[in-house]
Amino acid sequence: MTALPRPTEDSPPPPTARADAHVPTPRRARFDWADVPLHWIPGDAHSTHVINSLHLFLPAGERWFVKVMKQALPLVTDDLLRQQVRAFMSQEGIHATAHGTASAHLRAHGIDHSGYDRRLEIVFDNLLGDHPLPGRRLQRAWLDVRLAIIAAIEHYTAVLGDWILRADALDEAGSDPVMLDLLRWHGAEEVEHRSVAFDLYQHLNGSWPLRAAVAQVVFPTLLALMLDGTRVLMGQDPDAPRFRPMKGYVAGMDKGRLPKLLWLALQGPRYTRPGYHPSSEGDMQRALDYIARSPSHITALG
């Protein structure tokens, strides 16, 4: 893919070329956690807590997405993309709130993840936050790097969103319907806005080497956050077995309750292809169909 010219103050960027013109729809959802057990996948504490780790780091990450995109929004010269970015930001804010209620549900079950939360603050507020860089060029370069990070993360959330919509093994395991609905409602919206962060990055920078380089860091970082969160949850859960990361994950994977590791590993090379575009990710109609019947969304509509 040929990189788009870097826009300057005197010459605005050209309109973004993209294959996905869908404008996402921000939607409310309401979840009642009163009867949701800690082990919402019955008899499988490890798979439960691998997925529960999302409730710990997603709210902080999604709030960071919104903060960075607010800085980028005034630079967007494409009207459709501006609409998409605003809708994306609204969806991510709602997602952060929803997972925050799930995180509070974990605390109500005696899970203390305050130490993990402080580590997230170091990542998103300190390491990836705003820095007093000298000059507009360096400030803009730091914005471009963070937009590349968001685009790479959104690649994984889209493919995982499509995975959770298809994960029939979780239904067969008797998973709690409220938790499963949260994951599928969120996953469906990740498929819905699959292209927005990527198209924003392409519009404002478009450098393939930067996109590819950032992607090499994003996957191991996400894996580390997931492992750390799972370790915290398993350690705080008196009814969980000893935390054995690989053995526990493979057991859940073999039952179809967690994504296959090889499949996950192959998502990175796909994303770093020069001609890649996220419009090929997932099944948009499947995602929209799920949202239309999501119990939490229907409840929020009143």
DAHU-V158172 format. One record per residue. N is the residue number from 0. PHI is phi as a letter, one per 20 degrees, with the letter a starting at -180 (999 if undefined). D_FIRST is the distance of its C-alpha to the first C-alpha in Angstrom with 2 decimals. Layout:
# DAHU-V158172
n=<N	N>
phi=<PHI	PHI>
d_first=<D_FIRST	D_FIRST>
This chain:
# DAHU-V158172
n=<0	1	2	3	4	5	6	7	8	9	10	11	12	13	14	15	16	17	18	19	20	21	22	23	24	25	26	27	28	29	30	31	32	33	34	35	36	37	38	39	40	41	42	43	44	45	46	47	48	49	50	51	52	53	54	55	56	57	58	59	60	61	62	63	64	65	66	67	68	69	70	71	72	73	74	75	76	77	78	79	80	81	82	83	84	85	86	87	88	89	90	91	92	93	94	95	96	97	98	99	100	101	102	103	104	105	106	107	108	109	110	111	112	113	114	115	116	117	118	119	120	121	122	123	124	125	126	127	128	129	130	131	132	133	134	135	136	137	138	139	140	141	142	143	144	145	146	147	148	149	150	151	152	153	154	155	156	157	158	159	160	161	162	163	164	165	166	167	168	169	170	171	172	173	174	175	176	177	178	179	180	181	182	183	184	185	186	187	188	189	190	191	192	193	194	195	196	197	198	199	200	201	202	203	204	205	206	207	208	209	210	211	212	213	214	215	216	217	218	219	220	221	222	223	224	225	226	227	228	229	230	231	232	233	234	235	236	237	238	239	240	241	242	243	244	245	246	247	248	249	250	251	252	253	254	255	256	257	258	259	260	261	262	263	264	265	266	267	268	269	270	271	272	273	274	275	276	277	278	279	280	281	282	283	284	285	286	287	288	289	290	291	292	293	294	295	296	297	298	299	300	301>
phi=<999	f	f	f	g	f	f	d	f	e	c	f	f	f	g	f	e	b	d	c	e	f	e	f	d	f	c	e	b	c	c	d	e	g	d	e	f	f	e	f	e	g	m	c	f	f	f	g	f	g	f	f	f	f	f	e	d	f	g	f	f	f	f	f	g	f	f	f	f	f	f	e	g	f	e	f	d	e	f	f	f	f	f	f	f	f	f	g	f	f	f	f	f	f	f	g	f	f	f	f	f	f	f	f	f	f	f	f	e	n	e	d	d	f	f	f	f	f	f	f	f	f	f	e	e	e	f	d	e	f	c	f	f	f	n	f	f	f	f	f	f	f	f	f	f	f	f	f	f	f	g	f	f	f	f	f	f	f	f	f	f	f	f	f	f	d	f	f	f	f	f	f	f	n	g	f	f	f	f	f	f	g	f	f	f	f	g	f	f	f	f	f	d	g	d	f	f	f	f	f	f	f	f	e	b	n	f	f	g	f	g	f	f	f	f	f	e	f	f	f	f	f	f	f	f	f	f	f	f	f	f	f	f	f	f	e	e	f	e	e	f	g	f	c	g	f	f	f	f	f	f	f	f	f	e	n	e	c	f	f	f	f	f	f	f	f	f	f	g	f	f	e	f	g	e	f	b	f	f	e	e	m	d	g	f	f	f	f	f	f	g	f	d	f	g	f	f	f	f	f	f	n>
d_first=<0.00	3.77	6.20	9.00	12.24	14.60	17.42	20.93	24.28	24.81	21.57	20.18	16.50	15.43	15.70	13.05	11.24	11.92	13.63	16.37	18.97	21.68	23.72	25.31	29.09	30.84	33.76	36.73	38.04	41.36	42.27	45.81	45.92	49.72	49.96	46.76	47.74	46.10	45.30	43.72	42.77	46.39	47.35	43.89	43.80	40.89	38.42	39.79	39.12	35.67	34.68	37.05	35.14	32.52	35.29	35.69	32.24	30.45	32.61	31.96	28.21	28.00	30.20	27.95	24.90	26.98	28.14	24.72	23.39	26.58	25.67	22.22	23.56	25.24	22.03	20.41	20.82	19.63	22.78	21.44	19.28	22.43	24.45	22.13	22.17	25.94	26.46	24.35	26.54	29.64	28.78	28.07	31.37	33.22	31.74	32.89	36.34	36.59	35.75	38.11	40.90	40.12	40.26	43.62	44.72	44.09	46.17	48.90	49.05	49.72	46.26	46.00	42.38	43.07	42.16	38.75	38.28	39.07	36.45	33.85	35.07	34.39	30.77	29.86	32.44	32.78	29.80	27.11	29.27	29.64	30.75	32.62	30.09	31.23	29.45	26.83	24.00	24.68	25.29	21.96	20.19	22.17	21.20	17.45	18.18	20.22	17.73	15.27	18.34	19.13	15.75	16.18	19.80	19.14	17.12	20.38	22.67	21.09	21.48	24.92	25.84	25.34	27.29	30.24	30.51	31.03	33.18	36.47	38.01	38.36	40.45	42.45	43.22	44.88	42.47	43.65	42.38	41.92	39.61	37.71	37.34	35.94	33.27	32.40	32.54	30.18	27.92	27.83	26.78	23.98	22.66	23.38	21.31	18.58	15.68	17.38	16.75	13.01	12.86	15.24	13.26	10.18	12.95	14.77	12.47	8.77	8.94	7.14	10.44	12.57	11.25	11.77	15.03	16.42	15.97	18.21	20.92	20.79	21.92	24.93	25.88	26.00	27.97	30.34	30.98	31.73	34.04	35.82	36.35	37.65	39.95	41.35	41.96	43.57	45.69	46.95	47.74	51.24	50.84	47.62	47.90	46.93	43.24	41.78	37.99	36.98	40.05	39.92	36.23	36.54	39.62	37.85	34.81	37.13	38.71	35.43	35.96	33.02	29.51	29.35	28.23	26.33	24.41	23.61	22.57	20.04	18.25	16.72	14.98	13.59	12.21	10.61	8.54	4.83	5.03	7.95	9.79	13.47	15.02	15.68	17.84	21.56	23.83	24.01	27.36	28.86	27.99	29.52	32.50	33.22	33.14	35.60	38.06	37.52	41.07	40.10	38.30	41.21	43.67	41.95	42.17	45.91>
